[in-house]
Amino acid sequence: MSKLTIDLPEQRRRALKAAAARRGVTITHLIEESLRLNGIRTDEEISNLMERLRRQ
């Protein structure tokens, strides 16, 4: 897994950390989930989705 540095306002960082803690997940997991929910997919995820659609 590669690393990415992002700049967030301190309030946003605290809110993100608190949300992850409430759910019992890592910040990385929360960000990954948010990306998926916003339609940001990897090439592999797109290929898998296309394959599933072809099989229907």
PDB file of N, CA, C, O and CB in Angstrom:
ATOM      1  N   MET A   1       0.854  -1.167   0.000  1.00  0.00           N
ATOM      2  CA  MET A   1       0.000   0.000   0.000  1.00  0.00           C
ATOM      3  C   MET A   1       0.903   1.234   0.000  1.00  0.00           C
ATOM      4  O   MET A   1       1.899   1.288   0.722  1.00  0.00           O
ATOM      5  CB  MET A   1      -0.973  -0.004   1.228  1.00  0.00           C
ATOM      6  N   SER A   2       0.547   2.202  -0.804  1.00  0.00           N
ATOM      7  CA  SER A   2       1.333   3.438  -0.847  1.00  0.00           C
ATOM      8  C   SER A   2       0.761   4.461   0.134  1.00  0.00           C
ATOM      9  O   SER A   2      -0.376   4.343   0.591  1.00  0.00           O
ATOM     10  CB  SER A   2       1.357   4.022  -2.282  1.00  0.00           C
ATOM     11  N   LYS A   3       1.560   5.442   0.437  1.00  0.00           N
ATOM     12  CA  LYS A   3       1.144   6.493   1.375  1.00  0.00           C
ATOM     13  C   LYS A   3       0.783   7.756   0.610  1.00  0.00           C
ATOM     14  O   LYS A   3       1.332   8.041  -0.454  1.00  0.00           O
ATOM     15  CB  LYS A   3       2.261   6.790   2.407  1.00  0.00           C
ATOM     16  N   LEU A   4      -0.146   8.498   1.173  1.00  0.00           N
ATOM     17  CA  LEU A   4      -0.593   9.758   0.606  1.00  0.00           C
ATOM     18  C   LEU A   4      -0.704  10.761   1.744  1.00  0.00           C
ATOM     19  O   LEU A   4      -1.276  10.464   2.792  1.00  0.00           O
ATOM     20  CB  LEU A   4      -1.955   9.597  -0.151  1.00  0.00           C
ATOM     21  N   THR A   5      -0.165  11.927   1.533  1.00  0.00           N
ATOM     22  CA  THR A   5      -0.271  12.987   2.532  1.00  0.00           C
ATOM     23  C   THR A   5      -1.282  14.011   2.043  1.00  0.00           C
ATOM     24  O   THR A   5      -1.193  14.492   0.913  1.00  0.00           O
ATOM     25  CB  THR A   5       1.113  13.654   2.802  1.00  0.00           C
ATOM     26  N   ILE A   6      -2.241  14.342   2.894  1.00  0.00           N
ATOM     27  CA  ILE A   6      -3.222  15.372   2.547  1.00  0.00           C
ATOM     28  C   ILE A   6      -3.242  16.417   3.657  1.00  0.00           C
ATOM     29  O   ILE A   6      -2.979  16.113   4.820  1.00  0.00           O
ATOM     30  CB  ILE A   6      -4.647  14.753   2.336  1.00  0.00           C
ATOM     31  N   ASP A   7      -3.549  17.621   3.286  1.00  0.00           N
ATOM     32  CA  ASP A   7      -3.676  18.710   4.252  1.00  0.00           C
ATOM     33  C   ASP A   7      -5.154  18.920   4.549  1.00  0.00           C
ATOM     34  O   ASP A   7      -5.954  19.161   3.645  1.00  0.00           O
ATOM     35  CB  ASP A   7      -3.019  20.024   3.719  1.00  0.00           C
ATOM     36  N   LEU A   8      -5.501  18.827   5.818  1.00  0.00           N
ATOM     37  CA  LEU A   8      -6.871  19.052   6.263  1.00  0.00           C
ATOM     38  C   LEU A   8      -6.859  20.102   7.362  1.00  0.00           C
ATOM     39  O   LEU A   8      -5.897  20.206   8.124  1.00  0.00           O
ATOM     40  CB  LEU A   8      -7.528  17.732   6.761  1.00  0.00           C
ATOM     41  N   PRO A   9      -7.933  20.877   7.440  1.00  0.00           N
ATOM     42  CA  PRO A   9      -8.051  21.760   8.599  1.00  0.00           C
ATOM     43  C   PRO A   9      -8.072  20.900   9.870  1.00  0.00           C
ATOM     44  O   PRO A   9      -8.574  19.776   9.855  1.00  0.00           O
ATOM     45  CB  PRO A   9      -9.341  22.653   8.501  1.00  0.00           C
ATOM     46  N   GLU A  10      -7.538  21.422  10.941  1.00  0.00           N
ATOM     47  CA  GLU A  10      -7.447  20.657  12.192  1.00  0.00           C
ATOM     48  C   GLU A  10      -8.808  20.146  12.651  1.00  0.00           C
ATOM     49  O   GLU A  10      -8.907  19.022  13.144  1.00  0.00           O
ATOM     50  CB  GLU A  10      -6.827  21.516  13.289  1.00  0.00           C
ATOM     51  N   GLN A  11      -9.848  20.942  12.498  1.00  0.00           N
ATOM     52  CA  GLN A  11     -11.189  20.489  12.902  1.00  0.00           C
ATOM     53  C   GLN A  11     -11.630  19.286  12.087  1.00  0.00           C
ATOM     54  O   GLN A  11     -12.233  18.360  12.630  1.00  0.00           O
ATOM     55  CB  GLN A  11     -12.211  21.623  12.749  1.00  0.00           C
ATOM     56  N   ARG A  12     -11.338  19.286  10.791  1.00  0.00           N
ATOM     57  CA  ARG A  12     -11.716  18.163   9.924  1.00  0.00           C
ATOM     58  C   ARG A  12     -10.939  16.910  10.320  1.00  0.00           C
ATOM     59  O   ARG A  12     -11.500  15.814  10.346  1.00  0.00           O
ATOM     60  CB  ARG A  12     -11.459  18.509   8.432  1.00  0.00           C
ATOM     61  N   ARG A  13      -9.648  17.066  10.631  1.00  0.00           N
ATOM     62  CA  ARG A  13      -8.832  15.928  11.042  1.00  0.00           C
ATOM     63  C   ARG A  13      -9.372  15.318  12.336  1.00  0.00           C
ATOM     64  O   ARG A  13      -9.459  14.096  12.463  1.00  0.00           O
ATOM     65  CB  ARG A  13      -7.365  16.355  11.223  1.00  0.00           C
ATOM     66  N   ARG A  14      -9.729  16.167  13.286  1.00  0.00           N
ATOM     67  CA  ARG A  14     -10.282  15.671  14.550  1.00  0.00           C
ATOM     68  C   ARG A  14     -11.618  14.965  14.324  1.00  0.00           C
ATOM     69  O   ARG A  14     -11.887  13.926  14.926  1.00  0.00           O
ATOM     70  CB  ARG A  14     -10.458  16.827  15.549  1.00  0.00           C
ATOM     71  N   ALA A  15     -12.449  15.533  13.456  1.00  0.00           N
ATOM     72  CA  ALA A  15     -13.745  14.917  13.162  1.00  0.00           C
ATOM     73  C   ALA A  15     -13.556  13.557  12.490  1.00  0.00           C
ATOM     74  O   ALA A  15     -14.276  12.607  12.797  1.00  0.00           O
ATOM     75  CB  ALA A  15     -14.590  15.842  12.263  1.00  0.00           C
ATOM     76  N   LEU A  16     -12.603  13.465  11.588  1.00  0.00           N
ATOM     77  CA  LEU A  16     -12.313  12.204  10.903  1.00  0.00           C
ATOM     78  C   LEU A  16     -11.822  11.158  11.900  1.00  0.00           C
ATOM     79  O   LEU A  16     -12.268  10.011  11.871  1.00  0.00           O
ATOM     80  CB  LEU A  16     -11.264  12.418   9.792  1.00  0.00           C
ATOM     81  N   LYS A  17     -10.915  11.550  12.770  1.00  0.00           N
ATOM     82  CA  LYS A  17     -10.380  10.642  13.785  1.00  0.00           C
ATOM     83  C   LYS A  17     -11.489  10.165  14.721  1.00  0.00           C
ATOM     84  O   LYS A  17     -11.552   8.983  15.058  1.00  0.00           O
ATOM     85  CB  LYS A  17      -9.262  11.332  14.591  1.00  0.00           C
ATOM     86  N   ALA A  18     -12.357  11.076  15.138  1.00  0.00           N
ATOM     87  CA  ALA A  18     -13.461  10.723  16.036  1.00  0.00           C
ATOM     88  C   ALA A  18     -14.455   9.787  15.349  1.00  0.00           C
ATOM     89  O   ALA A  18     -14.933   8.833  15.964  1.00  0.00           O
ATOM     90  CB  ALA A  18     -14.181  11.989  16.520  1.00  0.00           C
ATOM     91  N   ALA A  19     -14.766  10.051  14.087  1.00  0.00           N
ATOM     92  CA  ALA A  19     -15.702   9.196  13.351  1.00  0.00           C
ATOM     93  C   ALA A  19     -15.151   7.781  13.220  1.00  0.00           C
ATOM     94  O   ALA A  19     -15.884   6.808  13.394  1.00  0.00           O
ATOM     95  CB  ALA A  19     -15.991   9.782  11.958  1.00  0.00           C
ATOM     96  N   ALA A  20     -13.877   7.669  12.918  1.00  0.00           N
ATOM     97  CA  ALA A  20     -13.250   6.350  12.808  1.00  0.00           C
ATOM     98  C   ALA A  20     -13.292   5.632  14.156  1.00  0.00           C
ATOM     99  O   ALA A  20     -13.590   4.439  14.215  1.00  0.00           O
ATOM    100  CB  ALA A  20     -11.789   6.479  12.310  1.00  0.00           C
ATOM    101  N   ALA A  21     -12.996   6.348  15.228  1.00  0.00           N
ATOM    102  CA  ALA A  21     -13.010   5.741  16.563  1.00  0.00           C
ATOM    103  C   ALA A  21     -14.412   5.273  16.945  1.00  0.00           C
ATOM    104  O   ALA A  21     -14.572   4.185  17.499  1.00  0.00           O
ATOM    105  CB  ALA A  21     -12.489   6.737  17.606  1.00  0.00           C
ATOM    106  N   ARG A  22     -15.421   6.081  16.656  1.00  0.00           N
ATOM    107  CA  ARG A  22     -16.812   5.698  16.973  1.00  0.00           C
ATOM    108  C   ARG A  22     -17.202   4.413  16.269  1.00  0.00           C
ATOM    109  O   ARG A  22     -17.911   3.577  16.829  1.00  0.00           O
ATOM    110  CB  ARG A  22     -17.785   6.819  16.579  1.00  0.00           C
ATOM    111  N   ARG A  23     -16.736   4.259  15.038  1.00  0.00           N
ATOM    112  CA  ARG A  23     -17.089   3.073  14.252  1.00  0.00           C
ATOM    113  C   ARG A  23     -16.151   1.904  14.500  1.00  0.00           C
ATOM    114  O   ARG A  23     -16.411   0.788  14.050  1.00  0.00           O
ATOM    115  CB  ARG A  23     -17.088   3.411  12.783  1.00  0.00           C
ATOM    116  N   GLY A  24     -15.070   2.155  15.210  1.00  0.00           N
ATOM    117  CA  GLY A  24     -14.115   1.085  15.490  1.00  0.00           C
ATOM    118  C   GLY A  24     -13.315   0.671  14.270  1.00  0.00           C
ATOM    119  O   GLY A  24     -12.951  -0.496  14.123  1.00  0.00           O
ATOM    120  N   VAL A  25     -13.039   1.637  13.388  1.00  0.00           N
ATOM    121  CA  VAL A  25     -12.258   1.367  12.180  1.00  0.00           C
ATOM    122  C   VAL A  25     -11.099   2.351  12.116  1.00  0.00           C
ATOM    123  O   VAL A  25     -11.040   3.314  12.881  1.00  0.00           O
ATOM    124  CB  VAL A  25     -13.144   1.468  10.898  1.00  0.00           C
ATOM    125  N   THR A  26     -10.188   2.097  11.200  1.00  0.00           N
ATOM    126  CA  THR A  26      -9.070   3.016  11.018  1.00  0.00           C
ATOM    127  C   THR A  26      -9.495   4.194  10.147  1.00  0.00           C
ATOM    128  O   THR A  26     -10.498   4.133   9.435  1.00  0.00           O
ATOM    129  CB  THR A  26      -7.864   2.288  10.390  1.00  0.00           C
ATOM    130  N   ILE A  27      -8.720   5.252  10.220  1.00  0.00           N
ATOM    131  CA  ILE A  27      -8.955   6.393   9.334  1.00  0.00           C
ATOM    132  C   ILE A  27      -8.819   5.945   7.883  1.00  0.00           C
ATOM    133  O   ILE A  27      -9.592   6.373   7.025  1.00  0.00           O
ATOM    134  CB  ILE A  27      -7.965   7.552   9.645  1.00  0.00           C
ATOM    135  N   THR A  28      -7.841   5.086   7.605  1.00  0.00           N
ATOM    136  CA  THR A  28      -7.659   4.566   6.246  1.00  0.00           C
ATOM    137  C   THR A  28      -8.922   3.868   5.767  1.00  0.00           C
ATOM    138  O   THR A  28      -9.367   4.088   4.641  1.00  0.00           O
ATOM    139  CB  THR A  28      -6.465   3.597   6.190  1.00  0.00           C
ATOM    140  N   HIS A  29      -9.503   3.026   6.619  1.00  0.00           N
ATOM    141  CA  HIS A  29     -10.729   2.313   6.246  1.00  0.00           C
ATOM    142  C   HIS A  29     -11.856   3.299   5.951  1.00  0.00           C
ATOM    143  O   HIS A  29     -12.582   3.142   4.969  1.00  0.00           O
ATOM    144  CB  HIS A  29     -11.153   1.342   7.367  1.00  0.00           C
ATOM    145  N   LEU A  30     -11.997   4.297   6.784  1.00  0.00           N
ATOM    146  CA  LEU A  30     -13.054   5.290   6.601  1.00  0.00           C
ATOM    147  C   LEU A  30     -12.877   6.048   5.286  1.00  0.00           C
ATOM    148  O   LEU A  30     -13.853   6.302   4.581  1.00  0.00           O
ATOM    149  CB  LEU A  30     -13.070   6.273   7.777  1.00  0.00           C
ATOM    150  N   ILE A  31     -11.649   6.406   4.959  1.00  0.00           N
ATOM    151  CA  ILE A  31     -11.383   7.106   3.702  1.00  0.00           C
ATOM    152  C   ILE A  31     -11.636   6.186   2.514  1.00  0.00           C
ATOM    153  O   ILE A  31     -12.239   6.607   1.527  1.00  0.00           O
ATOM    154  CB  ILE A  31      -9.935   7.631   3.670  1.00  0.00           C
ATOM    155  N   GLU A  32     -11.182   4.926   2.595  1.00  0.00           N
ATOM    156  CA  GLU A  32     -11.432   3.958   1.512  1.00  0.00           C
ATOM    157  C   GLU A  32     -12.932   3.807   1.260  1.00  0.00           C
ATOM    158  O   GLU A  32     -13.381   3.814   0.114  1.00  0.00           O
ATOM    159  CB  GLU A  32     -10.809   2.579   1.857  1.00  0.00           C
ATOM    160  N   GLU A  33     -13.698   3.671   2.337  1.00  0.00           N
ATOM    161  CA  GLU A  33     -15.147   3.528   2.222  1.00  0.00           C
ATOM    162  C   GLU A  33     -15.766   4.775   1.580  1.00  0.00           C
ATOM    163  O   GLU A  33     -16.645   4.667   0.726  1.00  0.00           O
ATOM    164  CB  GLU A  33     -15.771   3.274   3.609  1.00  0.00           C
ATOM    165  N   SER A  34     -15.309   5.934   1.989  1.00  0.00           N
ATOM    166  CA  SER A  34     -15.822   7.187   1.427  1.00  0.00           C
ATOM    167  C   SER A  34     -15.524   7.286  -0.064  1.00  0.00           C
ATOM    168  O   SER A  34     -16.368   7.733  -0.841  1.00  0.00           O
ATOM    169  CB  SER A  34     -15.218   8.388   2.161  1.00  0.00           C
ATOM    170  N   LEU A  35     -14.337   6.875  -0.460  1.00  0.00           N
ATOM    171  CA  LEU A  35     -13.985   6.897  -1.882  1.00  0.00           C
ATOM    172  C   LEU A  35     -14.898   5.970  -2.676  1.00  0.00           C
ATOM    173  O   LEU A  35     -15.401   6.349  -3.733  1.00  0.00           O
ATOM    174  CB  LEU A  35     -12.512   6.492  -2.081  1.00  0.00           C
ATOM    175  N   ARG A  36     -15.117   4.751  -2.169  1.00  0.00           N
ATOM    176  CA  ARG A  36     -16.005   3.810  -2.862  1.00  0.00           C
ATOM    177  C   ARG A  36     -17.418   4.375  -2.968  1.00  0.00           C
ATOM    178  O   ARG A  36     -18.046   4.287  -4.023  1.00  0.00           O
ATOM    179  CB  ARG A  36     -16.031   2.454  -2.132  1.00  0.00           C
ATOM    180  N   LEU A  37     -17.920   4.955  -1.874  1.00  0.00           N
ATOM    181  CA  LEU A  37     -19.274   5.507  -1.876  1.00  0.00           C
ATOM    182  C   LEU A  37     -19.418   6.687  -2.835  1.00  0.00           C
ATOM    183  O   LEU A  37     -20.524   7.004  -3.272  1.00  0.00           O
ATOM    184  CB  LEU A  37     -19.658   5.938  -0.474  1.00  0.00           C
ATOM    185  N   ASN A  38     -18.313   7.328  -3.158  1.00  0.00           N
ATOM    186  CA  ASN A  38     -18.327   8.450  -4.094  1.00  0.00           C
ATOM    187  C   ASN A  38     -17.962   8.028  -5.509  1.00  0.00           C
ATOM    188  O   ASN A  38     -17.699   8.872  -6.366  1.00  0.00           O
ATOM    189  CB  ASN A  38     -17.377   9.527  -3.626  1.00  0.00           C
ATOM    190  N   GLY A  39     -17.946   6.719  -5.753  1.00  0.00           N
ATOM    191  CA  GLY A  39     -17.752   6.215  -7.104  1.00  0.00           C
ATOM    192  C   GLY A  39     -16.314   6.169  -7.575  1.00  0.00           C
ATOM    193  O   GLY A  39     -16.068   6.008  -8.770  1.00  0.00           O
ATOM    194  N   ILE A  40     -15.367   6.305  -6.682  1.00  0.00           N
ATOM    195  CA  ILE A  40     -13.960   6.263  -7.074  1.00  0.00           C
ATOM    196  C   ILE A  40     -13.501   4.820  -6.952  1.00  0.00           C
ATOM    197  O   ILE A  40     -13.366   4.288  -5.850  1.00  0.00           O
ATOM    198  CB  ILE A  40     -13.076   7.225  -6.190  1.00  0.00           C
ATOM    199  N   ARG A  41     -13.264   4.195  -8.097  1.00  0.00           N
ATOM    200  CA  ARG A  41     -12.937   2.774  -8.157  1.00  0.00           C
ATOM    201  C   ARG A  41     -11.564   2.556  -8.773  1.00  0.00           C
ATOM    202  O   ARG A  41     -11.099   3.354  -9.586  1.00  0.00           O
ATOM    203  CB  ARG A  41     -13.996   2.015  -8.954  1.00  0.00           C
ATOM    204  N   THR A  42     -10.919   1.454  -8.369  1.00  0.00           N
ATOM    205  CA  THR A  42      -9.658   1.061  -8.996  1.00  0.00           C
ATOM    206  C   THR A  42      -9.972   0.372 -10.321  1.00  0.00           C
ATOM    207  O   THR A  42     -11.108  -0.035 -10.565  1.00  0.00           O
ATOM    208  CB  THR A  42      -8.822   0.121  -8.057  1.00  0.00           C
ATOM    209  N   ASP A  43      -8.967   0.246 -11.167  1.00  0.00           N
ATOM    210  CA  ASP A  43      -9.150  -0.472 -12.428  1.00  0.00           C
ATOM    211  C   ASP A  43      -9.619  -1.898 -12.163  1.00  0.00           C
ATOM    212  O   ASP A  43     -10.470  -2.418 -12.885  1.00  0.00           O
ATOM    213  CB  ASP A  43      -7.842  -0.481 -13.245  1.00  0.00           C
ATOM    214  N   GLU A  44      -9.070  -2.530 -11.135  1.00  0.00           N
ATOM    215  CA  GLU A  44      -9.459  -3.900 -10.797  1.00  0.00           C
ATOM    216  C   GLU A  44     -10.927  -3.969 -10.382  1.00  0.00           C
ATOM    217  O   GLU A  44     -11.642  -4.880 -10.798  1.00  0.00           O
ATOM    218  CB  GLU A  44      -8.568  -4.447  -9.673  1.00  0.00           C
ATOM    219  N   GLU A  45     -11.380  -3.025  -9.576  1.00  0.00           N
ATOM    220  CA  GLU A  45     -12.785  -3.005  -9.163  1.00  0.00           C
ATOM    221  C   GLU A  45     -13.708  -2.813 -10.364  1.00  0.00           C
ATOM    222  O   GLU A  45     -14.766  -3.438 -10.440  1.00  0.00           O
ATOM    223  CB  GLU A  45     -13.024  -1.891  -8.132  1.00  0.00           C
ATOM    224  N   ILE A  46     -13.318  -1.962 -11.292  1.00  0.00           N
ATOM    225  CA  ILE A  46     -14.120  -1.738 -12.497  1.00  0.00           C
ATOM    226  C   ILE A  46     -14.176  -3.004 -13.335  1.00  0.00           C
ATOM    227  O   ILE A  46     -15.242  -3.378 -13.826  1.00  0.00           O
ATOM    228  CB  ILE A  46     -13.548  -0.573 -13.327  1.00  0.00           C
ATOM    229  N   SER A  47     -13.033  -3.669 -13.505  1.00  0.00           N
ATOM    230  CA  SER A  47     -12.993  -4.918 -14.276  1.00  0.00           C
ATOM    231  C   SER A  47     -13.886  -5.975 -13.644  1.00  0.00           C
ATOM    232  O   SER A  47     -14.629  -6.662 -14.344  1.00  0.00           O
ATOM    233  CB  SER A  47     -11.554  -5.442 -14.382  1.00  0.00           C
ATOM    234  N   ASN A  48     -13.816  -6.109 -12.316  1.00  0.00           N
ATOM    235  CA  ASN A  48     -14.659  -7.086 -11.623  1.00  0.00           C
ATOM    236  C   ASN A  48     -16.135  -6.758 -11.791  1.00  0.00           C
ATOM    237  O   ASN A  48     -16.950  -7.657 -11.997  1.00  0.00           O
ATOM    238  CB  ASN A  48     -14.303  -7.141 -10.137  1.00  0.00           C
ATOM    239  N   LEU A  49     -16.482  -5.496 -11.705  1.00  0.00           N
ATOM    240  CA  LEU A  49     -17.866  -5.079 -11.890  1.00  0.00           C
ATOM    241  C   LEU A  49     -18.342  -5.391 -13.300  1.00  0.00           C
ATOM    242  O   LEU A  49     -19.446  -5.903 -13.487  1.00  0.00           O
ATOM    243  CB  LEU A  49     -18.017  -3.586 -11.599  1.00  0.00           C
ATOM    244  N   MET A  50     -17.516  -5.084 -14.291  1.00  0.00           N
ATOM    245  CA  MET A  50     -17.885  -5.362 -15.685  1.00  0.00           C
ATOM    246  C   MET A  50     -18.073  -6.861 -15.903  1.00  0.00           C
ATOM    247  O   MET A  50     -18.998  -7.273 -16.603  1.00  0.00           O
ATOM    248  CB  MET A  50     -16.811  -4.815 -16.652  1.00  0.00           C
ATOM    249  N   GLU A  51     -17.212  -7.672 -15.316  1.00  0.00           N
ATOM    250  CA  GLU A  51     -17.332  -9.126 -15.447  1.00  0.00           C
ATOM    251  C   GLU A  51     -18.634  -9.623 -14.831  1.00  0.00           C
ATOM    252  O   GLU A  51     -19.314 -10.466 -15.416  1.00  0.00           O
ATOM    253  CB  GLU A  51     -16.135  -9.825 -14.786  1.00  0.00           C
ATOM    254  N   ARG A  52     -18.983  -9.107 -13.658  1.00  0.00           N
ATOM    255  CA  ARG A  52     -20.249  -9.506 -13.024  1.00  0.00           C
ATOM    256  C   ARG A  52     -21.445  -9.098 -13.880  1.00  0.00           C
ATOM    257  O   ARG A  52     -22.416  -9.847 -13.988  1.00  0.00           O
ATOM    258  CB  ARG A  52     -20.369  -8.879 -11.621  1.00  0.00           C
ATOM    259  N   LEU A  53     -21.382  -7.920 -14.486  1.00  0.00           N
ATOM    260  CA  LEU A  53     -22.483  -7.463 -15.336  1.00  0.00           C
ATOM    261  C   LEU A  53     -22.620  -8.328 -16.580  1.00  0.00           C
ATOM    262  O   LEU A  53     -23.733  -8.608 -17.024  1.00  0.00           O
ATOM    263  CB  LEU A  53     -22.274  -6.005 -15.738  1.00  0.00           C
ATOM    264  N   ARG A  54     -21.495  -8.754 -17.144  1.00  0.00           N
ATOM    265  CA  ARG A  54     -21.540  -9.621 -18.330  1.00  0.00           C
ATOM    266  C   ARG A  54     -22.197 -10.958 -18.023  1.00  0.00           C
ATOM    267  O   ARG A  54     -22.849 -11.545 -18.887  1.00  0.00           O
ATOM    268  CB  ARG A  54     -20.130  -9.853 -18.872  1.00  0.00           C
ATOM    269  N   ARG A  55     -22.029 -11.437 -16.808  1.00  0.00           N
ATOM    270  CA  ARG A  55     -22.561 -12.748 -16.421  1.00  0.00           C
ATOM    271  C   ARG A  55     -24.063 -12.721 -16.165  1.00  0.00           C
ATOM    272  O   ARG A  55     -24.691 -13.777 -16.086  1.00  0.00           O
ATOM    273  CB  ARG A  55     -21.850 -13.248 -15.186  1.00  0.00           C
ATOM    274  N   GLN A  56     -24.638 -11.554 -16.035  1.00  0.00           N
ATOM    275  CA  GLN A  56     -26.080 -11.461 -15.734  1.00  0.00           C
ATOM    276  C   GLN A  56     -26.914 -11.720 -16.950  1.00  0.00           C
ATOM    277  O   GLN A  56     -28.143 -11.682 -16.875  1.00  0.00           O
ATOM    278  CB  GLN A  56     -26.428 -10.099 -15.168  1.00  0.00           C
TER     279      GLN A  56
END
